Amino acid sequence: MIIVQHVVFPLDLDKLPLYVESPRDATSSVDVVSRRSARLVAGSDASFASYFNAFPLMHWAANTSVRAVTAVLELSGRGQVRLVRSDARGRASRLEAVRFDGAEQVRLTVPTTGAADGGWCWFEITASTDVELASAHWEVDEDLAAGSVTVAVTTFNKPDYCVRTLGAIASDDDVLEVVDQVVVVDQGTRKVADEPGFGEARDALGGRLTMVEQPNLGGSGGFSRGMIEASRAGSTHVLLLDDDVAVEPESVFRAVRFADACTRPTIVGGHMFDMYRPTNLHAVSEIVQQSNFMWGPADPDHRLVDFSDESLRTTRWLHRRPRADYNGWWMCLVPTAVVREIGLSMPYFIKWDDAEYGLRAKAAGVPTVSLPGVALWHITWQDKDDAIDWQAYFHARNRIVSGLLHSERPHGGALLADSSRLNLKHLLSMQYYATSLRNAALRDVLEGPGQLHATMRTRLGELRAMAQEFGEARTYTPENPAPPAARPATEPSSRERGPRGAALAVFTLRAVLRQLALPVPAEKRRRPDAQLERGQGVWWELPRHDSVLVLAGEDRTGSWYVRDRRAFVALWWESIRLHRELKRRWPELQAVYRERAASLVAPSAWSATIGIDHGDD
């Protein structure tokens, strides 16, 4: 028998709803004793129909040859254990109930038969006396190959997060059993090795830590280096981890064991919880829609779930087994055999490298499984606004390059039309810097694939330098504030979302006419005419103003947008011209990018860009 999932508990009790579901009418709940043990007082019930402690039967049924899984509980006291299984519709049924009295090991087995479409299994405990759950796990009666992993963390000036991640991995002996090495690819100026606590984390890893320094080549450069180091170490898998995360260490163990059990090489991804709202599930399985070549959730009923208000039992869409084109590289386990077959990351710097890799793997017959119970906490997209700063360039360029490589529709389907609309939306919102960046991205795509590796070390500096030409790219702070707005308490529009259909056409026409109107009066260029909070600065609100300050959260930083008729006309015309040129040349560019793709992701190309010896990678 091989353990594939431990029952674990959080030391941070704010996260307890992710580990234990207590019935609402229960007189008591679980008292956490340690990471592996807990107590129930007499008369209480505890259900483990929870995100981290239920077993995702559906994925094991669909992707492995495992015929059954067994829950093994070490208990003392007197009470009852029940085994429960759900189906793809979220309907739960009891399979077995066992009474225990004294110190006992309870074993409950559930077959995987019929679970490929969806469903979980879990156990529930009723305590007749005080009960201690000394430990519990899920195991399979299979001869699994014992895989190992190189954990590759790419970081840029997040040393505090990195040290905490190293400590979390080192804290779990079962995780260390599957870890060959932890590679930290440090691309920043604030070095992880200089962070307080680094020495203790390094020592706790027992010689498994490898620190690598290289120029800032973004996530794609850092993760490609991690793939190279994993292959050199002989690991069967490489686990790609973002730096600004808090990881549930048991997830590393589960991802490796699941990958070991898969009947073919499989990419295993982790889900994302909200760093600031830790019981909120933010991102799960993701796909790229071929219609407009844009990523999004795989399940049409997907929505944000707060497990402090809801439960796994009642969130029915989580019981259907979703498909996935890719998994975000905040946490993604890739077999090194797949790396050797399809190569490293595209030289994208940041954005779309994970989606492109998943689509490339899919084309090679390698599936991606976003595995429930494998997860970490990360700052979510709502707390980042990277579509209007220098990252807008990489959003635009890398999406179009990925479309050239993987779109199944003529001329990328609606990709270019959607890109053109995004440019107009930015222009109507007075975000001229973002539009200028996106136009630069289109010019670089037209230049061809040679610019991808060639600009890895230089493009970021050039994009940031462009910001000096645009007033809205300047960030105002409490120490360096913008002039006070003439109307600091501006009443925004009452719309909760943007207009659609005919209303959108009318809105767009009026907004364009406003942009083409007479120049902004001098007084509105000297100080903002209005002020909005961050959540109010949306695309259907900003075009109502000529000069508006948008604040950005509790620190009261902000950006000042001022209408500029000349910039609007010049950038809009350039956007139209570039999109037309891309459409005209799409077949030609598609052939060139696809022909060069293998050489762009080759270890030899990346070794040259990074500045390391290629050797026998």
KAVENUR-V632386 format. One record per pair of residues at least 12 apart in sequence whose ideal C-beta (glycine too) atoms are under 8 Angstrom apart, sorted by the first residue. I is the first residue (numbers start at 1). J is the second residue. Records with the same first field share a line. If there is no record, write none. Layout:
I: J ; J
This chain:
1: 70 ; 139 ; 140 ; 141
2: 139 ; 140 ; 142 ; 144 ; 257
3: 137 ; 138 ; 139 ; 174 ; 257
4: 69 ; 138 ; 139 ; 140 ; 254 ; 257 ; 258 ; 261
5: 55 ; 137 ; 138 ; 250 ; 253 ; 254 ; 257 ; 373
6: 36 ; 135 ; 136 ; 137 ; 138 ; 174 ; 250 ; 253
7: 36 ; 48 ; 53 ; 133 ; 135 ; 136 ; 137 ; 138
8: 35 ; 36 ; 52 ; 53 ; 248 ; 250
9: 30 ; 32 ; 33 ; 34 ; 35 ; 36 ; 37 ; 38
10: 32
11: 32 ; 35
12: 278
13: 32
14: 278 ; 279
15: 278 ; 279
16: 30 ; 32
17: 50 ; 279 ; 307 ; 308 ; 311
18: 50 ; 51 ; 52 ; 273 ; 278 ; 279 ; 307
19: 48 ; 50 ; 51 ; 52 ; 53
20: 38 ; 46 ; 47 ; 48 ; 50 ; 53
21: 46 ; 47 ; 48 ; 49 ; 50 ; 311 ; 312 ; 313
22: 44 ; 45 ; 46 ; 47
23: 45 ; 47
26: 44 ; 45 ; 46
27: 43 ; 44
28: 40 ; 41 ; 43 ; 44
29: 44 ; 46
30: 46
33: 132
35: 172
36: 134 ; 135 ; 136
37: 132 ; 133 ; 134 ; 135
38: 132 ; 133
39: 130 ; 131 ; 132 ; 133
40: 77 ; 79 ; 125 ; 127 ; 130 ; 131 ; 132 ; 133
41: 127 ; 130
42: 127 ; 128 ; 129 ; 130 ; 131
43: 127 ; 128
44: 126 ; 127
45: 124 ; 125 ; 126 ; 127
46: 124 ; 125 ; 127
47: 84 ; 122 ; 124 ; 313
48: 122 ; 123 ; 124 ; 125
49: 84 ; 92 ; 120 ; 122 ; 124 ; 311 ; 312 ; 313
50: 122 ; 307 ; 311 ; 312
51: 281 ; 307 ; 312 ; 372 ; 373 ; 375
52: 248 ; 250 ; 373 ; 375
53: 122 ; 373
54: 120 ; 121 ; 122 ; 312 ; 372 ; 373
55: 69 ; 71 ; 120 ; 121 ; 122 ; 138 ; 373
56: 120 ; 371 ; 372 ; 373
57: 69 ; 85 ; 110 ; 112 ; 115 ; 119 ; 120 ; 121
58: 88 ; 115 ; 116 ; 117 ; 118 ; 119 ; 120 ; 319 ; 320 ; 321
59: 258 ; 321 ; 369 ; 371 ; 372
60: 112 ; 115 ; 140 ; 258 ; 261
61: 112 ; 113 ; 114 ; 115 ; 116
62: 115 ; 116 ; 321
63: 258 ; 261 ; 262 ; 263 ; 266 ; 367 ; 369
64: 112 ; 142 ; 258 ; 261 ; 262 ; 263
65: 142 ; 261 ; 263
66: 112 ; 140 ; 142 ; 261
67: 111 ; 112 ; 113
68: 109 ; 110 ; 111 ; 112 ; 140 ; 141
69: 109 ; 110 ; 112 ; 121 ; 138 ; 139 ; 140
70: 107 ; 108 ; 109 ; 110 ; 138 ; 139 ; 140 ; 141
71: 83 ; 106 ; 107 ; 108 ; 109 ; 110 ; 121 ; 123 ; 136 ; 137 ; 138
72: 105 ; 106 ; 107 ; 136 ; 137 ; 138 ; 139
73: 105 ; 106 ; 107 ; 108 ; 123 ; 133 ; 135 ; 136
74: 103 ; 105 ; 133 ; 134 ; 135 ; 136
75: 100 ; 103 ; 104 ; 105 ; 106 ; 125 ; 131 ; 132 ; 133 ; 134
76: 102 ; 103 ; 104 ; 131 ; 132 ; 134
77: 100 ; 102 ; 127 ; 128 ; 129 ; 130 ; 131 ; 132
78: 99 ; 100 ; 101 ; 102 ; 127 ; 128 ; 129 ; 131
79: 99 ; 100 ; 125 ; 126 ; 127 ; 128 ; 129 ; 131
80: 97 ; 98 ; 99 ; 100 ; 125 ; 126 ; 128
81: 97 ; 98 ; 100 ; 106 ; 108 ; 123 ; 124 ; 125
82: 94 ; 96 ; 97 ; 98 ; 123 ; 124 ; 125 ; 126
83: 95 ; 96 ; 97 ; 108 ; 110 ; 121 ; 122 ; 123
84: 121 ; 122 ; 123 ; 124
85: 110 ; 115 ; 119 ; 120 ; 121
86: 118 ; 119 ; 120 ; 121 ; 313 ; 319
87: 114 ; 115 ; 117 ; 118 ; 119 ; 319
88: 117 ; 118 ; 119 ; 319 ; 320 ; 321
89: 118 ; 316 ; 319 ; 320
90: 313 ; 314 ; 315 ; 316 ; 318 ; 319
92: 313
95: 108 ; 110 ; 121
96: 108
108: 123
116: 321
117: 320 ; 321
118: 319 ; 320 ; 321
119: 319
120: 312 ; 319 ; 372
123: 136
140: 261
142: 261
144: 257 ; 260 ; 261
145: 236 ; 260
146: 260
147: 178 ; 236 ; 237 ; 256 ; 257 ; 259 ; 260
148: 178 ; 179 ; 180 ; 235 ; 236 ; 237 ; 256
149: 178 ; 179 ; 180 ; 230 ; 235 ; 236 ; 237 ; 238 ; 239 ; 252 ; 255 ; 256 ; 333
150: 179 ; 180 ; 181 ; 182 ; 183 ; 226 ; 229 ; 230 ; 233 ; 235 ; 237 ; 238 ; 239
151: 169 ; 179 ; 181 ; 182 ; 183 ; 238 ; 239 ; 241 ; 252
152: 183 ; 185 ; 222 ; 223 ; 225 ; 226 ; 227 ; 229 ; 230 ; 238 ; 239 ; 240 ; 241
153: 165 ; 182 ; 183 ; 184 ; 185 ; 226 ; 241 ; 242 ; 243
154: 185 ; 187 ; 219 ; 221 ; 222 ; 223 ; 225 ; 226 ; 240 ; 241 ; 242 ; 243
155: 184 ; 185 ; 186 ; 187 ; 188 ; 192 ; 222 ; 243
156: 187 ; 188 ; 216 ; 222 ; 243
157: 188 ; 189 ; 190
158: 188 ; 243 ; 244
159: 188 ; 190 ; 191 ; 192 ; 194 ; 195 ; 198
160: 195
161: 243 ; 244 ; 245 ; 246
162: 184 ; 192 ; 195 ; 243
163: 192 ; 195 ; 196 ; 197 ; 198 ; 201
164: 246
165: 241 ; 243 ; 245 ; 246 ; 247
166: 182 ; 184 ; 198 ; 201 ; 202 ; 204 ; 205 ; 209
167: 197 ; 200 ; 201 ; 204
168: 246 ; 247 ; 249
169: 182 ; 205 ; 247 ; 249 ; 252
170: 201 ; 204 ; 205 ; 206
171: 204 ; 249
172: 249 ; 250 ; 252 ; 253
174: 250 ; 253
175: 249 ; 250 ; 252 ; 253
176: 205 ; 206 ; 208
177: 253
178: 252 ; 253 ; 256 ; 257
179: 208 ; 252
180: 208 ; 230 ; 233 ; 234 ; 235
181: 208 ; 209 ; 210 ; 229 ; 233 ; 235
182: 205 ; 208 ; 209 ; 210
183: 210 ; 212 ; 225 ; 226 ; 229 ; 230
184: 209 ; 210 ; 211 ; 212
185: 212 ; 214 ; 222 ; 223 ; 225 ; 226
186: 211 ; 212 ; 213 ; 214
187: 213 ; 214 ; 215 ; 216 ; 217 ; 218 ; 221 ; 222
188: 216
191: 213
192: 211
193: 211
210: 229
212: 225 ; 229
214: 610 ; 611 ; 612
215: 457 ; 610 ; 611
216: 457 ; 460
217: 349 ; 456 ; 457 ; 609 ; 610
218: 348 ; 349 ; 350 ; 456 ; 460
219: 242 ; 329 ; 345 ; 349 ; 350 ; 353
220: 345 ; 346 ; 347 ; 348 ; 349 ; 350 ; 353
221: 345 ; 347 ; 349 ; 456 ; 606 ; 609 ; 610
223: 240 ; 329 ; 344 ; 345 ; 353
224: 344 ; 345 ; 606 ; 610
225: 606 ; 610 ; 612
226: 238 ; 240
227: 334 ; 336 ; 339 ; 344 ; 345
228: 344 ; 603 ; 606 ; 607 ; 612 ; 617
230: 336 ; 339
231: 336 ; 339 ; 340 ; 603 ; 617
232: 615 ; 617
235: 336
236: 259 ; 335 ; 336 ; 337
237: 255 ; 256 ; 259 ; 333 ; 334 ; 335 ; 336
238: 333 ; 334 ; 336 ; 339
239: 252 ; 255 ; 256 ; 331 ; 332 ; 333 ; 334
240: 329 ; 331 ; 332 ; 333 ; 334
241: 330 ; 331 ; 376
242: 329 ; 330 ; 331 ; 378
244: 275 ; 378 ; 379
245: 275 ; 330 ; 331 ; 376 ; 377 ; 378
246: 275 ; 376 ; 377
247: 331 ; 376 ; 377
248: 375 ; 376
251: 270 ; 331 ; 373 ; 374 ; 375 ; 376
254: 371 ; 373 ; 374
255: 268 ; 270 ; 333 ; 371 ; 374
256: 333
258: 369 ; 371 ; 374
259: 333 ; 335
262: 369
264: 365 ; 366 ; 367
265: 335 ; 337 ; 338 ; 366
266: 335 ; 366 ; 367 ; 368 ; 369
267: 326 ; 327 ; 332 ; 333 ; 334 ; 335 ; 338 ; 358 ; 361 ; 366 ; 367 ; 368 ; 369
268: 327 ; 332 ; 333 ; 368 ; 369 ; 371 ; 374
269: 285 ; 324 ; 326 ; 327 ; 328 ; 331 ; 332 ; 333 ; 368 ; 369 ; 370 ; 371 ; 374
270: 327 ; 330 ; 331 ; 332 ; 333 ; 370 ; 371 ; 374 ; 375 ; 376
271: 283 ; 284 ; 370 ; 371 ; 372 ; 374 ; 375
272: 328 ; 330 ; 331 ; 375 ; 376 ; 377 ; 378 ; 380
273: 375 ; 376 ; 377 ; 378
274: 377 ; 378 ; 380
275: 377 ; 378 ; 379 ; 380 ; 383
276: 379 ; 380 ; 383
277: 306
278: 377
279: 306 ; 307 ; 308
280: 304 ; 305 ; 306 ; 307 ; 380
281: 304 ; 305 ; 306 ; 307 ; 375
282: 304 ; 378 ; 380 ; 381
283: 297 ; 328 ; 380
284: 297 ; 298 ; 299 ; 302 ; 318 ; 322 ; 370 ; 372
285: 297 ; 298 ; 299 ; 322 ; 323 ; 324 ; 327 ; 370
286: 298 ; 324 ; 325 ; 326 ; 327 ; 328 ; 355 ; 370
287: 323 ; 324 ; 325 ; 326
288: 325 ; 326 ; 355 ; 359 ; 402 ; 406
290: 407 ; 408 ; 409 ; 413
291: 409 ; 413 ; 414
292: 413 ; 414 ; 415 ; 417 ; 418
293: 399 ; 402 ; 403 ; 406 ; 407 ; 409 ; 412 ; 413 ; 414 ; 415
294: 399 ; 415 ; 418
295: 325 ; 326 ; 355
298: 322 ; 323 ; 324 ; 325
299: 317 ; 320 ; 322
301: 317
302: 317
303: 317
305: 318
318: 372
322: 370
324: 358 ; 367 ; 368 ; 369 ; 370
325: 355 ; 358 ; 359 ; 362 ; 368
326: 354 ; 355 ; 356 ; 357 ; 358 ; 359 ; 361 ; 362 ; 368
327: 354 ; 358 ; 368 ; 370
328: 354
329: 353 ; 354
330: 376 ; 378
331: 374 ; 375 ; 376
332: 354
334: 357
335: 366
338: 361 ; 364 ; 366
341: 364 ; 366
342: 357 ; 360 ; 361 ; 364 ; 366 ; 601
343: 360 ; 598 ; 601 ; 602 ; 603
344: 601 ; 602 ; 603 ; 606
345: 357 ; 601 ; 606
346: 398 ; 401 ; 402 ; 405 ; 452 ; 597 ; 600 ; 601
347: 452 ; 453 ; 456 ; 600 ; 601 ; 605 ; 606 ; 609
348: 394 ; 397 ; 398 ; 401 ; 452
349: 394 ; 456 ; 459 ; 460
350: 391 ; 394
351: 391 ; 394 ; 395 ; 398 ; 399
352: 394 ; 395 ; 398 ; 399 ; 401 ; 402
353: 398
355: 402
356: 398 ; 401 ; 402 ; 405 ; 406
359: 402 ; 405 ; 406
360: 405 ; 406 ; 597 ; 601
363: 406
385: 534 ; 552
387: 434
388: 426 ; 431 ; 433 ; 434
389: 433 ; 434 ; 467 ; 473
390: 437 ; 460 ; 463 ; 464 ; 466 ; 467
392: 426 ; 434 ; 437 ; 438 ; 441
393: 437 ; 438 ; 440 ; 441 ; 459 ; 463
394: 441
395: 438 ; 441
396: 419 ; 422 ; 437 ; 438 ; 441 ; 442
397: 441 ; 442 ; 444 ; 445
399: 415 ; 419
400: 412 ; 415 ; 416 ; 419 ; 441 ; 442 ; 445 ; 582
401: 445 ; 449 ; 452 ; 593
403: 415
404: 445 ; 586 ; 589 ; 590 ; 593 ; 594
405: 590 ; 593 ; 594 ; 597
410: 586
411: 583 ; 586 ; 587
412: 586
416: 579 ; 582 ; 583 ; 586
419: 438 ; 442 ; 579
420: 575 ; 576 ; 579
422: 438
423: 435 ; 438 ; 439 ; 571 ; 572 ; 575 ; 579
424: 508 ; 572 ; 575
425: 539
426: 438
427: 515 ; 568 ; 571 ; 572 ; 575
428: 508 ; 511 ; 512 ; 515 ; 539 ; 542 ; 543
429: 539 ; 542 ; 543 ; 561
430: 472 ; 542 ; 543 ; 545 ; 548 ; 561 ; 562 ; 563 ; 564
431: 472 ; 542 ; 561
432: 470 ; 472 ; 564 ; 567 ; 568 ; 571
433: 466 ; 467 ; 469 ; 470 ; 472 ; 473
435: 571 ; 575
436: 466 ; 469 ; 470 ; 571
437: 463 ; 466
438: 575
439: 571 ; 574 ; 575 ; 578
440: 463 ; 466
442: 575 ; 578 ; 579 ; 582
443: 578
445: 582 ; 589
446: 578 ; 581 ; 582 ; 585 ; 589
448: 589 ; 592 ; 593
449: 592 ; 593 ; 596 ; 597 ; 600
450: 596
452: 600
453: 600 ; 605 ; 608 ; 609
456: 609
457: 609
471: 560 ; 562
472: 559 ; 560 ; 561 ; 562
473: 559
474: 559 ; 560
475: 557 ; 558 ; 559
476: 549 ; 557 ; 558 ; 559 ; 560
477: 555 ; 556 ; 557
478: 555 ; 556 ; 557
482: 527 ; 528 ; 549 ; 558 ; 560
483: 526 ; 527 ; 528
484: 527 ; 528
485: 527 ; 528 ; 529 ; 530 ; 531 ; 548 ; 549
486: 523 ; 524 ; 527 ; 528 ; 529 ; 530
487: 529 ; 530 ; 531
488: 531
489: 531
490: 530 ; 531 ; 532 ; 548
492: 532 ; 536 ; 541
493: 540 ; 541 ; 544
495: 540 ; 541
497: 540
498: 538 ; 539 ; 540
499: 540
507: 540 ; 543
511: 543
514: 543 ; 546 ; 563
515: 543 ; 563 ; 565 ; 568
516: 565 ; 568 ; 569
517: 565
518: 565
519: 565
520: 546 ; 547 ; 562 ; 563 ; 564
521: 546
524: 546 ; 547 ; 562
525: 547 ; 562
527: 547
528: 547 ; 548 ; 549 ; 560
529: 545 ; 546 ; 547 ; 548
530: 545 ; 547 ; 548 ; 549
531: 548 ; 549 ; 550 ; 551
532: 548 ; 549 ; 550 ; 551
533: 550 ; 551
534: 550 ; 551 ; 552 ; 553
536: 550
537: 550
542: 561
545: 561 ; 563
546: 562 ; 563
547: 560 ; 561 ; 562 ; 563
548: 560 ; 561
549: 561
603: 617
604: 617
